[in-house]
Amino acid sequence: MTQSVVVQVGQCGNQIGCCFWDLALREHAAVNQSGIYDEAISSFFRNVDTRVVGDGGNIAKGKICSLKARAVLIDMEEGVVNEILQGPLRDVFDSKQLITDISGSGNNWAVGYKVFGSLYREQILEKLRKAAEHCDCLQCFFIIHSMGGGTGSGLGTFLLKVLEDEFPEVYRFVTSVYPSGEDDVVTSPYNSILAMKELTEHADCVLPIDNQSLFDIISKIDRMVNSGKLGTMVKPKSLVTSSAGSVKKRRKKPFDAMNNIVANLLLNLTRLDQMFSDAFSKDHQLIQADPKHSLYLACALMVRGNVQISDLRRNIERLKPSLQFVSWNQEGWKTSLCSVAPVGHSHSLLALANNTCVKPTFMELRERFIRLYKKKAHLHHYLQVEGMEESCFTEAVSSLSELIQEYNQLDATKSMPVQDLPRLSIAM
């Protein structure tokens, strides 16, 4: 399983990061109600054994483990980081993975890049290496920062060159928050342009976020909340809508809700593997069936959106050991990629499979047919149609019974030699 490390730089980066971790925990809790440390949660969290070792090497009773975010928090002012460490997520962060100063960068890219970059380079590198050591397979660094301030723009882009030098094979994904035209930092245009050059040269992927766009989105949601016309576009109890109205009363701009939107964007980038897992679970089928515990004859995966062929292959290889394929078609996969995502989603997956799990559905259908047919219920409505005969009914149920029998035979072949295996004559 691949992992990612989030690097939060500056006030904006740390505020968005805090929202991200809160949302990540909420989503994992929603889909993993048993609280088991699984592959999905290991993408951004590590499991730390906090049991106390007593005399003789025995482990004393106490807290068994705790989740720690794969994160490095950096700010040249202490305020925001201190708020995080005093807030509800304080236990999620490793106190050894924080770097702060007290003076700030004075809204100056050069101070952040040149002064603090040089001053803290080794400390930053040490924290990054430590975070990387806790990963089994580090795939990318997520950097979150703003372009208008001094620390976010300067130290944030200085960090990119450090990552490129020290971890050249690890992707560098950057979420950059651009200032709006009404930004109160006079020097923000300078900072932004200077930072842009570094992004162009050293980032693998940049996700530009516009403060004004975020503000417009929240304003629209706020109007919808106040008018009671949320419709189907926004969930009434979403993190965004629940905070928009209340925050606006306290501040000129609803920064909390804006940060939540960015956090949602970041989290949606990394739920891809879970989507593949869900496609093979009984809870995500369009019939009442459990394909994972039945026999596959063939499977087609149709993916839309920002998904690479490598993602598709990786997930097939990851899932294959847990799926039972018929012996004579162990490589019975067909894949399809479409770069155009569905409206309102970053990606989607449709799994079409021929699997013996459909057999109970067919058997139930046959039982319902037989109950009606025995009573001749409503039969006359069909027989009065020209060319329709009662033999049509008996032939139809016989055909269904034959199909059920074929699936029965396939289920019985799990331990048979390949040369003795029957083939399915009807492809469903």
N, C-alpha and C positions, 0 to 999 in steps of 0.2 A: 504494500500500500504506500502511495506517495504522500509526502507531507509538505506543508508550506509554512514559512515563517513570516509573520506580520511585523513590519517595522514602522512604528508610529513616530512621526517627527513633527515637533512644534505643537502649538496649542490646538490648531484645527485637526492635525493628524491624530492627536491623542483623544480628542473629543469624539471624532468619528470612530476611532478604534474602540473606544469604550462602548459605543452603540453596537458596533459589530460583534464584540464578544458577548454582549447581553443577548443579542438576537440569535447568535450561533447556539448559545446554551438553551434558549427557548425552543428553537427548532429541533435540536437534538432531543430535548426532553419530550417534545411532542411525538416524535417518531420512535423514540427509544424509551418507552415508559418504564421498562424494567431496570433502567439505569446501568445497563451492561456497557463496559468499555469496548466498543466495536471499531471496525475499520473506518466507518464514517467519521466518528468523533476524533479518531486519531489523526485526521488530516490537519487539524489545528490545535489539538490538545494532546498533552502527554500525561500518562498516569504515574504519579509519584507515590512510591511506597513510604508512608510516614510512620510505620510501626516502630516502636522503640525496642532496641536490642538490649536485653538485660544481662545479668550475670550468666556466665557460661554460654553466651551466644544465643540464648533463648529470646524469642520475640515477645515482648510484654504486650499485654492487652491494651488496646487503644485504637485510634483511628487507622484503618487499614490503608487507605489510599486517598489521594485528592487529585483533581484535575488542575493542571497548570497550562496556561496558554502558551503556545509557541510564539512568543512575542518579545520584541525589544522596544522599550519606551524611551524616547529621547526628547528632551526639551531643555532649552537654555534658560527657562524660567521654571520655578518649582510649582507654581499654582495649580495647574491642571493635573499634573501627575499626583500631587498631594491629595487633591480631591478624589482621584480614582482610588488611591490607596486607603482613603477613609470611607469609601463608598461600599455598596453591597457586593462589588466584584473584587474587593481587595484580596481575597484569598486565591483568586484565579491567577494573579500575577506573581512571578518569582521576583522577590525584592533584589536579587542579584543581577537582574536583567534590566535595570533602570539606569539612565544617565541624565542627570540634571545639573544646572548651574543656577545662579541667582541673578545674573545681570541682564540676560536676554540679549537679543541681537539687534535691538533698536530699529526694527523694520528695515534692515539693511542686508541685502543678499551677500555682499562682500564680507561682512562680519561673520555671518553664518558659515559661508563657504571657506573663506581664507583663514579667519581667526580661529573659530571654534572647530572647523574641520581639522586644522593642523593640531590644535590643542588636544582634541579628544579622539584622534584617529585610532590610536592603539587601544583605547578603552572600548571604542565602538567595535573594532575588529575582534577583540576578546569576547564581547557579548555575542556577536554574530557567530563566531566559531563555536561557542558554547551551545547556542541554539541549534546549530547544524549537527553537533555531536549527538543531540537527543533525537535525531531523525534517522529512521532506517533507510529512507529513500527520499532525500530532499529534492523536490521538483522545482520550487520557485520561491522567491522572496516577493512579498507584497509590501510595497512602500506606500504609505498614506501621508500626504502633506498638502500644504497650501502653497500657492505661487505668489501671493501678495506680501506675506510677512518675511521677516529676515531669517529666522531659524528654519521654517518650513521650506522656503525656496532655496536658501543657501546651503545649510547643512543637509537638507533633504536630497539635493542633487549631488553634493559632495559624496554622499553615501553611495550613490550609483557607481561612481568610479572605483570606490573601494570594493564593492561587490564584484564588479567586472574583473578586477585584478585578482581577487582572492578566490572567487567562485565562478570562473568563466563558463562552466558548463550548466550553471543553475540560472533559470529564467528570472528576469527582473521585470515584474509587473508593477506599474506605478499608477496610483489614483491621485490625480492632481486637481485640486480645487482652485479654480480661477476666480479672481476678484470681479465684482460687478462694477458697473460704471459709477455707482454711488458709494464705492468703497471709501472708508475714511482714512486709509493709509495713502498718503500723498505719493509715496515712493513705490507703490505697488506695480505701476507699469514697468519701472526699471527692473524690479525684482523678478517680475514675470518673464520679461524678455531674456534676462540673463539665465534664468533657470531653464527656459525653453531650449537653449543651445545644448545644455547638459543632457536634457531629456532626449533630444534628437540623437546625440552621440552615444549615449550609454544605456538607454532603456530599451528592452525588447518589446514592450507593449505599454502604451500610455492610455489611461481611461480619463479623459478630460471631463471635469465636472464644473458647471457654471453656477456660481452662487445665485445669479439672477434667475436662472431657470429653476433652481431649487425653490427659491422664494416664490416664484410664480406658481409652481406646483402646489406648494403648501397653502398659498393664498386661495387657490381654486378649491382645494380640499376643505379649507376652513369655511369658505362660502357654502359649500355643499353640506357641511356639517350643520351650520347655522340654519340653513334652509330646510334641512331634513330630506334632501334629495340626493342621497348617496347613490341610489340606483344599484346597478350591478358592477360599477367600475371599481369601487373601493369597499373593502370590508369594513363595516361599522366599528368593529373592535380591533382593527389593526393597530400596530404600534404608531403608525403615522397619524391616523385620525384621532386616536385617543390622546395624543399629545399636542396636536396642532392648536386646538382652541385654547387650552389652558396656558400654553407657552406664550401665545400671542398677547395675552392679557398682561404678562409680566415683562415682556421684552418688545423692542421695536421689530425685531425679526425672529421668527421661530426657529432658532438654530438647532434645538434638540430634534425637532421633526425633520429638518433638512438633513441632519446627520443620519437619522434613521433611514432616509431614502438611500443615501450612499451606502449605508451598511447592508441594506437589502440587495443593492447591486453587487457588492462584493461577495455576499454569501451565495447569490445565485450563480456566481462563476464556478462554485465548487460543490455543487450538489449533483454533478454528472454521474459519478459512479453509483450513487444511491438510486438514480433514475433507472439504471440498468438492473440493479438488484430488485427494485420494485416491479419491473416488467415481468419478472419470473416468479413473483410471489402470488399466493392465492388471493390476497387482498386487492390486487390490481388487475383482475381478469374481468372480462365482460360476460362471463358465465360463471356459475358457481362451480369452480374446479380448482384443483391444486396441481399444476403441471410439474412442479419441482419434485413431487413424490410419485410421479407416474413416468411413463416411457415416451421419450421424444422420437419421432420419426424424421422430422425436419423442422427447421426454424428459420424464419426470415426476420431481420431487424431493419426497420426503416427509420432513419434518424433525420431530423430537420434541425437546422440552426448551426450555431458555432461549435461544431464537433469535428474533430480530425479523425482520419482513418486509424491513426495510432490509438486514439481513445477507444474506438470500436474494437480493435484487435485486442487491446489490453483487457478490456472488460470481458470479451469472449473467453480469453484464456483464464481469466480470474474465475469465471462462473462455470466453466466446463466441468471441473471436478465434482461439482455439486449437482450436475444434471445428468440424468440417465438417458443416453441415446441408444437406439436400436443398434445391435452389433454390426449389421451390414451397412450402416450409414453414420459412422462415428463423426464424420466431418460434414454433416448435413446442415451447414449454415449458408444462408444467403443474406447479403447486406446491401443496403441502399443508403446513400447520403445525398441530402439536399441542403444547400447552404441557406435557403430562405427559411427563416424561423416562423412559427405560427404567430399570429397577432397576439401581442401581450405576453409572449414567452421568449426566453433566450434559446431554448431548445426543447425538442420533444422526441419521444421514442414510441414507435408502434411495433410490438412484437406479434408476429403471426406464426403460429406453431401447429403442427400436426402432432397431437399428443393423446395418449390413451386416456387421459383424464376426462375426455369428453364422454366416455362411455356411460357414466352414471346419468348424465343429462339425457342421453338417448334412451336409456332404460326407463327413466321416469316418464319420458314422452310416450314411450310405447305403452306403459301401464295406463296412462291417462287415455290413450286411444282405445285400448281394449275395454276399459270401463264404459266408455260411450258406445262402442260398437256392439257390445253385448246387449245393450238396451235398445239398439237401433235408433238411438236418440238423434233427431234432426237429420236422419239419413235421407229422408224423402226430399229434402231441399236440394240435395246433390243429384239424386237419381232422376229428378224431373228434368235435369239438363240433358239435352240431346247428346248422345254418344257416351254418356256416363253410365257405367255399370257397376254392380256391387263387387265384381271381381277386381275392380281398380283398387278397392280398399284392402282386400286380402293380399294382393300383390305388393302393395305399398308397405304393409306391415311386415311381410315376409322379407322384403329388401332391407328394411331397417334391422330386422333380427339377424340377417346375414352379416350386416356391417358390425353389429354388436359382437357377434361371434368372432369375426376377424380381429377385433380389438382384444377380445378374450384370449385368442391364440397368441397375439403379440405379447400380452402381459405374461403369458406362460413361457416365453422364450428367453427370459433374462439370463438363465443359466445354461441354455442350449448351445451346442457348437454352431459356428457360423454356417456351415454347409447344410445344416438341418433346419435353418430358419425359414419360415414362410414369408412371402411378400404380401403387402396389402394391395388388393386389386383395385380398390376405390380410393382415390386421393382426395382427402377432405381439406 
